[in-house]
Amino acid sequence: MASLFRAYGRGLGALLLAIAALWILALILVPLGAMIEQSLWWKDSKGEITLQIDRLYNDMATLQLDASGESDAAKKAGFEAQIAQKQAEATALEAQETNPPKTYGLANFTRMSGLHFYIFIRTIIYALMVTALALVVCYPMAYAVALASGPRKAIVLTVALIVPYAINELLRVYAWLMILDYRGVINGILGWLGMVDLDNRGWIPFLENPSAVFLAMIYTYVLFMVFPMVNTLETLDRNQIEAARDLGASSFRIHRRVIIPHAKPGIAVGCIMTFMLSAGSYSVPAIMTRGQGGDWFSQLVYRQFFESNNWNMGSAYAVSLLVVCTAFILIMMRLFGVGLRDIAK
């Protein structure tokens, strides 16, 4: 904070701090707090309340019938007092039935069905697989951009990576859908070669396999894995690589002992971002599977909010996914031996 004031002055520094605090409060803390609070309560509208209301109205009907045939004023007043009392009880129960009181606890987290829990675990495993595959695919690209090529080639490679992302994400996903569809580009080429029979539905069902979602996700989120590693690798002194080669180290040993240890913060950031985007992705699995490859947990969260209109369960599902993503961040930081300061660099 002192360095911020020295760099920008007290007035501008205080303004920047206020903007940052407002940003964190309005876009992170308040929505997160509201979702956690929503996940910790529910309203029970018990069927017994409806039965009690029906009994009270039956009793009132009987009392009204008795009161209409009673000539004694005192007894008639007694009937009317009982009717008024039962009417008050029925009104209170109706209000409780319409807007039952909140009950706080962890029941929303334990009400997850066995099928939904299976989808939750499967989504986490799939997100881990996407992250691992993206790391394997993107590490050579990051190395080529940062170290293996000259400045001009690095610019060309960087532009080649960025240009496809000028297109909207949905269009990129639909492009892969057209490539992998039942009558898409690949099946069309195979049909033209006579390897599949499209007329008799003999196509290869790529969309019914999770690998189609993996492929689309890796393509969609590749920059989030590549650029953190590029930023880290660009700070590596190339003399260390040359020294290792002069000492007889193989390429594999150079990567294992020199390059990868230096790139740990970038690898950690890339894995964290790719995992969180994959685990929380809704559009990619919804478009690529078209209901044929099974739901992802993000689709269940959407249905709880906007189809079942059960915001409490939806919040509990979302918080569960957030807890797993937070645990993944901590595990990656521990696995790569990096802290928040290293990741921020």
Disulfide bonds with the S-S distance in Angstrom:
none
